[in-house]
C-alpha cells in the first residue's frame, strides 16, 4: 500500500523499487490523496503490470485518513504501508516473506539505512540515537514483545514506519487511532503489543528510509505541534501501562527523555525559522 501526496519523482522511485523486488508475488496499490499534478495518474495508467492499481481520492483525507483507507483496501495476509519517498532494496520482500515463515509475529521490522533528499546515505543525530537504542538481536533476528518492547519504544521510537510489514488481520482488528498525525504508527505498534502481539526485529538491511527537512514531521516539530501531540500521547500511554501493571514502561513513558532531547536539539533552528516556536519546544522540554 502506497499512500501518496508529495514529490512526484521520489514517488516514482519508491514505486519502482517495489516493482524491482526479487520476490514477485505482491500487489502495489497507490492511493493519491489529491496531489495537484496530473503526472502520477499518467505515469501509472501507462503501466501494463496488472499487479499495480492507482487510485485517487476525491477529497484530501490527510495522512491518517489515507492510512486508514489503505488498510481497508488490503487483500493479502500481510501488507506494507510504503512511504512515498522511501526505497525498498530488491531483497526487501524476500526478507519479509522469510521472516513471516520463521516467526509467529504481527509486525516485522527489517534493517534500515537512511538516505537524504539526493539519495545519499546519511546518519543524522536522530538516527544515530535510534541505532544506539535499538535492541541488539542475533542474526537473522529475534522476536520482541510485552513490556520489554513497550518500554524500549517509549525510551525512543527506533522503528521505521514505512519499512514495517504488518499482519493484516491484526491491524484491521485494532486499527490506526484517529486524531494522530505524527505518532500514529507508534500508537498502532503499542496497541498491538498491549493486546499480546509481537514484532520480529531483523538484522539484514533491506530498506532505505528518506529523511529530509521538509517532511511533515519536521515542520510540525519546529512549530511545536509534533511535541504537543507526543506529550499527550506519552501521558496516555503511561496510564494504559499502569493499568496493565507495566510499571517500567509507564515510568519511561512519563519521562519521554528522547522526545525532550529532540525538542532541545531544535531550539536554535526554531528560533531562526519563520514558522518556529522556541516557546513550544521549551514547554515540551520541562513539562
SEZA-486667 format. One record per residue (C-alpha): x, y, z; residue number from 1. Coordinates in pm, 1 decimal. Last residue first. Layout:
% SEZA-486667
{xx=X; yy=Y; zz=Z; n=NUM}
...
//
This chain:
% SEZA-486667
{xx=650.1; yy=1951.0; zz=3122.3; n=287}
{xx=1007.7; yy=2081.3; zz=3102.1; n=286}
{xx=1121.9; yy=2001.5; zz=2748.1; n=285}
{xx=773.8; yy=2029.6; zz=2598.2; n=284}
{xx=728.7; yy=2386.5; zz=2717.9; n=283}
{xx=1073.7; yy=2475.0; zz=2586.4; n=282}
{xx=976.6; yy=2344.8; zz=2243.6; n=281}
{xx=655.5; yy=2548.4; zz=2243.6; n=280}
{xx=848.4; yy=2860.1; zz=2346.6; n=279}
{xx=1102.8; yy=2803.5; zz=2070.4; n=278}
{xx=823.7; yy=2824.4; zz=1808.4; n=277}
{xx=949.4; yy=2814.2; zz=1450.9; n=276}
{xx=740.0; yy=2901.7; zz=1147.4; n=275}
{xx=970.1; yy=3178.5; zz=1029.4; n=274}
{xx=1270.0; yy=2967.5; zz=1127.9; n=273}
{xx=1570.5; yy=3111.2; zz=1316.3; n=272}
{xx=1438.9; yy=3044.8; zz=1667.1; n=271}
{xx=1318.7; yy=2700.4; zz=1559.0; n=270}
{xx=1668.3; yy=2605.3; zz=1438.7; n=269}
{xx=1821.9; yy=2718.0; zz=1769.1; n=268}
{xx=1570.0; yy=2519.3; zz=1974.9; n=267}
{xx=1571.7; yy=2203.9; zz=1761.5; n=266}
{xx=1811.2; yy=1993.9; zz=1974.1; n=265}
{xx=1608.2; yy=2074.1; zz=2286.2; n=264}
{xx=1290.6; yy=1933.3; zz=2128.2; n=263}
{xx=1474.3; yy=1611.3; zz=2041.5; n=262}
{xx=1606.7; yy=1594.5; zz=2398.4; n=261}
{xx=1250.5; yy=1612.3; zz=2531.2; n=260}
{xx=1143.2; yy=1333.0; zz=2294.2; n=259}
{xx=1447.3; yy=1128.7; zz=2399.4; n=258}
{xx=1351.3; yy=1166.3; zz=2766.1; n=257}
{xx=988.5; yy=1060.0; zz=2745.3; n=256}
{xx=990.7; yy=1069.5; zz=3131.3; n=255}
{xx=626.1; yy=971.2; zz=3164.3; n=254}
{xx=664.1; yy=697.0; zz=2902.4; n=253}
{xx=974.7; yy=555.4; zz=3072.8; n=252}
{xx=792.7; yy=533.6; zz=3405.6; n=251}
{xx=490.5; yy=364.5; zz=3245.6; n=250}
{xx=709.9; yy=108.3; zz=3068.5; n=249}
{xx=876.3; yy=20.4; zz=3399.2; n=248}
{xx=543.8; yy=-8.0; zz=3578.9; n=247}
{xx=376.7; yy=-244.2; zz=3330.9; n=246}
{xx=88.1; yy=-338.9; zz=3561.3; n=245}
{xx=-155.9; yy=-338.7; zz=3271.4; n=244}
{xx=-347.0; yy=-37.8; zz=3408.3; n=243}
{xx=-17.1; yy=139.0; zz=3469.1; n=242}
{xx=73.7; yy=79.6; zz=3104.2; n=241}
{xx=-252.6; yy=247.4; zz=2997.0; n=240}
{xx=-179.5; yy=548.7; zz=3217.7; n=239}
{xx=171.9; yy=583.5; zz=3079.1; n=238}
{xx=35.5; yy=552.5; zz=2724.9; n=237}
{xx=-196.5; yy=848.5; zz=2772.8; n=236}
{xx=86.5; yy=1058.9; zz=2913.9; n=235}
{xx=311.5; yy=964.1; zz=2621.6; n=234}
{xx=41.6; yy=1053.4; zz=2368.2; n=233}
{xx=-39.1; yy=1392.3; zz=2520.2; n=232}
{xx=332.1; yy=1480.5; zz=2514.5; n=231}
{xx=378.1; yy=1348.1; zz=2158.9; n=230}
{xx=89.6; yy=1550.8; zz=2017.6; n=229}
{xx=215.5; yy=1872.4; zz=2174.8; n=228}
{xx=563.7; yy=1774.0; zz=2058.2; n=227}
{xx=466.9; yy=1745.0; zz=1693.6; n=226}
{xx=268.0; yy=2068.6; zz=1703.0; n=225}
{xx=566.7; yy=2267.7; zz=1833.5; n=224}
{xx=627.5; yy=2490.8; zz=1531.2; n=223}
{xx=964.7; yy=2332.2; zz=1460.2; n=222}
{xx=849.4; yy=1973.2; zz=1514.3; n=221}
{xx=545.1; yy=2008.6; zz=1289.3; n=220}
{xx=773.2; yy=2111.9; zz=1002.4; n=219}
{xx=997.1; yy=1809.8; zz=1061.6; n=218}
{xx=700.1; yy=1570.2; zz=1093.0; n=217}
{xx=554.7; yy=1684.3; zz=761.3; n=216}
{xx=885.1; yy=1628.5; zz=582.2; n=215}
{xx=1058.5; yy=1941.5; zz=457.3; n=214}
{xx=1391.5; yy=1878.8; zz=628.0; n=213}
{xx=1461.7; yy=1542.4; zz=468.5; n=212}
{xx=1484.0; yy=1181.2; zz=584.1; n=211}
{xx=1443.1; yy=900.7; zz=333.2; n=210}
{xx=1433.0; yy=546.9; zz=471.1; n=209}
{xx=1627.9; yy=291.8; zz=268.7; n=208}
{xx=1522.9; yy=-71.5; zz=320.1; n=207}
{xx=1692.5; yy=-414.1; zz=307.6; n=206}
{xx=1943.7; yy=-406.8; zz=593.4; n=205}
{xx=1962.9; yy=-760.6; zz=739.0; n=204}
{xx=1933.9; yy=-768.4; zz=1120.5; n=203}
{xx=1566.0; yy=-843.9; zz=1169.4; n=202}
{xx=1338.8; yy=-743.1; zz=1458.1; n=201}
{xx=1031.9; yy=-968.5; zz=1464.0; n=200}
{xx=749.3; yy=-794.7; zz=1648.3; n=199}
{xx=486.7; yy=-918.7; zz=1894.8; n=198}
{xx=117.4; yy=-904.7; zz=1978.0; n=197}
{xx=-33.5; yy=-962.3; zz=2323.6; n=196}
{xx=-301.1; yy=-692.8; zz=2325.8; n=195}
{xx=-64.0; yy=-433.3; zz=2470.5; n=194}
{xx=180.4; yy=-512.3; zz=2186.8; n=193}
{xx=-80.5; yy=-439.7; zz=1918.3; n=192}
{xx=-181.2; yy=-109.3; zz=2079.2; n=191}
{xx=188.7; yy=-27.3; zz=2112.4; n=190}
{xx=256.3; yy=-83.0; zz=1742.0; n=189}
{xx=-54.1; yy=116.9; zz=1647.2; n=188}
{xx=44.3; yy=409.7; zz=1868.5; n=187}
{xx=395.8; yy=407.9; zz=1722.2; n=186}
{xx=249.5; yy=432.5; zz=1371.8; n=185}
{xx=4.2; yy=709.3; zz=1463.6; n=184}
{xx=281.5; yy=914.6; zz=1623.5; n=183}
{xx=284.6; yy=1215.6; zz=1388.8; n=182}
{xx=-69.7; yy=1283.7; zz=1264.7; n=181}
{xx=-292.9; yy=1142.5; zz=1538.7; n=180}
{xx=-665.6; yy=1223.2; zz=1554.4; n=179}
{xx=-791.7; yy=873.3; zz=1484.8; n=178}
{xx=-610.7; yy=571.3; zz=1619.1; n=177}
{xx=-497.6; yy=331.9; zz=1348.2; n=176}
{xx=-678.4; yy=-1.8; zz=1361.2; n=175}
{xx=-707.2; yy=-280.3; zz=1619.1; n=174}
{xx=-890.7; yy=-557.6; zz=1433.5; n=173}
{xx=-783.5; yy=-441.6; zz=1089.0; n=172}
{xx=-422.0; yy=-417.6; zz=1204.9; n=171}
{xx=-426.4; yy=-771.3; zz=1346.1; n=170}
{xx=-591.8; yy=-924.3; zz=1040.0; n=169}
{xx=-343.3; yy=-755.5; zz=806.4; n=168}
{xx=-23.6; yy=-878.0; zz=972.3; n=167}
{xx=206.6; yy=-580.3; zz=926.4; n=166}
{xx=537.9; yy=-527.4; zz=744.2; n=165}
{xx=737.2; yy=-228.5; zz=863.9; n=164}
{xx=968.2; yy=-25.2; zz=638.3; n=163}
{xx=737.7; yy=277.0; zz=609.3; n=162}
{xx=710.3; yy=302.3; zz=991.7; n=161}
{xx=1078.6; yy=298.1; zz=1084.8; n=160}
{xx=1102.4; yy=167.1; zz=1443.0; n=159}
{xx=1352.9; yy=321.1; zz=1686.8; n=158}
{xx=1088.9; yy=516.4; zz=1877.8; n=157}
{xx=1287.0; yy=614.5; zz=2187.1; n=156}
{xx=1261.1; yy=514.8; zz=2552.8; n=155}
{xx=892.4; yy=451.7; zz=2487.6; n=154}
{xx=987.6; yy=201.2; zz=2218.0; n=153}
{xx=1209.2; yy=9.3; zz=2461.2; n=152}
{xx=945.9; yy=19.4; zz=2733.9; n=151}
{xx=684.1; yy=-128.5; zz=2500.6; n=150}
{xx=920.8; yy=-397.9; zz=2370.4; n=149}
{xx=1019.3; yy=-516.2; zz=2718.7; n=148}
{xx=662.3; yy=-479.4; zz=2843.7; n=147}
{xx=535.2; yy=-742.6; zz=2603.1; n=146}
{xx=703.3; yy=-830.5; zz=2276.0; n=145}
{xx=1024.8; yy=-895.6; zz=2087.3; n=144}
{xx=1100.6; yy=-1182.0; zz=1847.4; n=143}
{xx=1457.1; yy=-1220.4; zz=1719.4; n=142}
{xx=1655.0; yy=-1168.1; zz=1400.6; n=141}
{xx=1880.7; yy=-1319.9; zz=1134.1; n=140}
{xx=2109.6; yy=-1273.9; zz=1314.0; n=139}
{xx=2130.7; yy=-1210.1; zz=1691.4; n=138}
{xx=1942.5; yy=-916.6; zz=1838.2; n=137}
{xx=2053.9; yy=-589.3; zz=1994.9; n=136}
{xx=1761.4; yy=-368.0; zz=2090.2; n=135}
{xx=1753.1; yy=-31.8; zz=1907.4; n=134}
{xx=1876.1; yy=239.0; zz=2146.0; n=133}
{xx=2205.9; yy=324.2; zz=1974.3; n=132}
{xx=2067.9; yy=299.3; zz=1619.8; n=131}
{xx=1779.4; yy=529.6; zz=1704.1; n=130}
{xx=2023.5; yy=776.2; zz=1860.0; n=129}
{xx=2238.0; yy=776.5; zz=1547.7; n=128}
{xx=1915.5; yy=817.2; zz=1352.0; n=127}
{xx=1817.4; yy=1132.2; zz=1539.3; n=126}
{xx=2170.3; yy=1269.8; zz=1508.3; n=125}
{xx=2177.2; yy=1235.6; zz=1131.0; n=124}
{xx=2325.9; yy=925.7; zz=962.9; n=123}
{xx=2343.8; yy=976.3; zz=587.8; n=122}
{xx=2338.0; yy=761.2; zz=273.7; n=121}
{xx=2296.1; yy=983.1; zz=-32.7; n=120}
{xx=1963.3; yy=950.4; zz=-217.0; n=119}
{xx=1950.4; yy=1319.6; zz=-304.6; n=118}
{xx=1685.1; yy=1416.8; zz=-49.6; n=117}
{xx=1873.7; yy=1222.7; zz=220.7; n=116}
{xx=1915.4; yy=849.2; zz=280.7; n=115}
{xx=1883.2; yy=642.4; zz=598.9; n=114}
{xx=1958.3; yy=271.8; zz=649.7; n=113}
{xx=1710.9; yy=11.1; zz=770.2; n=112}
{xx=1721.3; yy=-349.1; zz=896.6; n=111}
{xx=1384.0; yy=-521.8; zz=888.7; n=110}
{xx=1095.2; yy=-462.3; zz=1132.5; n=109}
{xx=828.2; yy=-732.8; zz=1100.3; n=108}
{xx=494.8; yy=-697.0; zz=1280.2; n=107}
{xx=227.2; yy=-944.1; zz=1396.8; n=106}
{xx=453.6; yy=-1235.1; zz=1491.9; n=105}
{xx=490.5; yy=-1612.7; zz=1459.7; n=104}
{xx=846.5; yy=-1615.8; zz=1323.7; n=103}
{xx=1015.3; yy=-1820.7; zz=1050.5; n=102}
{xx=755.0; yy=-1807.3; zz=772.9; n=101}
{xx=687.3; yy=-1437.2; zz=824.3; n=100}
{xx=1061.5; yy=-1376.4; zz=843.0; n=99}
{xx=1117.4; yy=-1542.6; zz=504.1; n=98}
{xx=845.0; yy=-1330.2; zz=344.5; n=97}
{xx=997.2; yy=-1015.9; zz=499.2; n=96}
{xx=1343.2; yy=-1094.3; zz=362.9; n=95}
{xx=1202.5; yy=-1172.6; zz=17.2; n=94}
{xx=1002.1; yy=-850.4; zz=24.7; n=93}
{xx=1313.3; yy=-642.9; zz=97.7; n=92}
{xx=1557.4; yy=-815.1; zz=-138.5; n=91}
{xx=1548.3; yy=-553.2; zz=-415.1; n=90}
{xx=1605.6; yy=-261.1; zz=-174.6; n=89}
{xx=1284.1; yy=-83.6; zz=-93.0; n=88}
{xx=1314.5; yy=292.6; zz=-126.5; n=87}
{xx=1139.5; yy=576.3; zz=55.0; n=86}
{xx=966.2; yy=889.1; zz=-78.0; n=85}
{xx=604.9; yy=769.2; zz=-99.5; n=84}
{xx=646.8; yy=564.7; zz=218.9; n=83}
{xx=517.9; yy=209.1; zz=192.1; n=82}
{xx=244.6; yy=94.2; zz=429.7; n=81}
{xx=348.1; yy=-272.3; zz=398.3; n=80}
{xx=96.6; yy=-558.5; zz=397.3; n=79}
{xx=48.6; yy=-913.5; zz=519.2; n=78}
{xx=-242.9; yy=-1158.3; zz=478.7; n=77}
{xx=-321.6; yy=-1002.9; zz=139.5; n=76}
{xx=-634.0; yy=-805.9; zz=41.9; n=75}
{xx=-564.9; yy=-458.5; zz=182.8; n=74}
{xx=-816.5; yy=-193.8; zz=71.2; n=73}
{xx=-947.4; yy=-111.8; zz=419.4; n=72}
{xx=-589.8; yy=-68.5; zz=542.5; n=71}
{xx=-526.7; yy=188.3; zz=269.6; n=70}
{xx=-832.3; yy=388.4; zz=378.1; n=69}
{xx=-694.3; yy=401.3; zz=732.0; n=68}
{xx=-358.6; yy=524.1; zz=603.7; n=67}
{xx=-532.6; yy=786.8; zz=389.1; n=66}
{xx=-723.7; yy=917.3; zz=689.9; n=65}
{xx=-406.6; yy=944.3; zz=897.6; n=64}
{xx=-212.0; yy=1122.8; zz=623.7; n=63}
{xx=-479.9; yy=1370.8; zz=525.1; n=62}
{xx=-807.8; yy=1273.3; zz=359.5; n=61}
{xx=-788.3; yy=1507.4; zz=59.1; n=60}
{xx=-1104.4; yy=1484.7; zz=-148.8; n=59}
{xx=-1196.5; yy=1270.2; zz=-448.7; n=58}
{xx=-916.4; yy=1031.2; zz=-355.8; n=57}
{xx=-710.5; yy=899.8; zz=-646.9; n=56}
{xx=-649.1; yy=529.4; zz=-707.4; n=55}
{xx=-367.6; yy=357.6; zz=-899.2; n=54}
{xx=-352.7; yy=-23.0; zz=-905.0; n=53}
{xx=-38.1; yy=-219.4; zz=-995.5; n=52}
{xx=-26.9; yy=-601.3; zz=-1011.8; n=51}
{xx=-164.9; yy=-583.9; zz=-1367.3; n=50}
{xx=169.1; yy=-450.8; zz=-1496.7; n=49}
{xx=90.7; yy=-266.9; zz=-1822.6; n=48}
{xx=189.8; yy=76.0; zz=-1695.8; n=47}
{xx=77.3; yy=390.7; zz=-1880.6; n=46}
{xx=-200.5; yy=441.8; zz=-1624.3; n=45}
{xx=65.9; yy=471.6; zz=-1354.9; n=44}
{xx=259.8; yy=751.3; zz=-1521.3; n=43}
{xx=-45.9; yy=948.9; zz=-1638.5; n=42}
{xx=-209.8; yy=934.2; zz=-1294.3; n=41}
{xx=113.9; yy=1043.7; zz=-1124.1; n=40}
{xx=173.0; yy=1320.5; zz=-1382.4; n=39}
{xx=-160.1; yy=1502.2; zz=-1343.5; n=38}
{xx=-30.5; yy=1720.6; zz=-1055.6; n=37}
{xx=-229.4; yy=1869.2; zz=-767.1; n=36}
{xx=-185.2; yy=1581.4; zz=-515.4; n=35}
{xx=-535.8; yy=1456.8; zz=-436.7; n=34}
{xx=-455.3; yy=1190.6; zz=-177.1; n=33}
{xx=-315.3; yy=951.9; zz=-439.0; n=32}
{xx=-367.3; yy=595.7; zz=-315.3; n=31}
{xx=-117.4; yy=364.1; zz=-485.7; n=30}
{xx=-185.8; yy=-9.8; zz=-457.0; n=29}
{xx=103.8; yy=-245.6; zz=-534.3; n=28}
{xx=24.0; yy=-618.5; zz=-527.3; n=27}
{xx=285.7; yy=-882.3; zz=-447.7; n=26}
{xx=422.4; yy=-1220.6; zz=-555.6; n=25}
{xx=745.0; yy=-1118.9; zz=-732.0; n=24}
{xx=1006.8; yy=-1160.6; zz=-459.0; n=23}
{xx=1315.0; yy=-1022.0; zz=-636.3; n=22}
{xx=1164.2; yy=-674.5; zz=-595.0; n=21}
{xx=1207.3; yy=-424.7; zz=-880.4; n=20}
{xx=837.6; yy=-328.3; zz=-892.1; n=19}
{xx=856.3; yy=-213.6; zz=-530.1; n=18}
{xx=1164.7; yy=-2.1; zz=-601.5; n=17}
{xx=980.2; yy=145.2; zz=-898.9; n=16}
{xx=702.5; yy=268.8; zz=-668.3; n=15}
{xx=950.3; yy=445.4; zz=-438.7; n=14}
{xx=1141.5; yy=596.1; zz=-731.8; n=13}
{xx=816.1; yy=719.8; zz=-884.8; n=12}
{xx=716.6; yy=873.6; zz=-550.6; n=11}
{xx=1054.4; yy=1047.2; zz=-532.4; n=10}
{xx=997.4; yy=1195.6; zz=-876.2; n=9}
{xx=645.0; yy=1311.7; zz=-792.2; n=8}
{xx=725.3; yy=1488.4; zz=-464.4; n=7}
{xx=421.5; yy=1491.5; zz=-239.2; n=6}
{xx=100.0; yy=1311.8; zz=-152.8; n=5}
{xx=81.5; yy=933.3; zz=-172.8; n=4}
{xx=-46.6; yy=637.7; zz=27.0; n=3}
{xx=146.5; yy=335.6; zz=-107.7; n=2}
{xx=0.0; yy=0.0; zz=0.0; n=1}
//
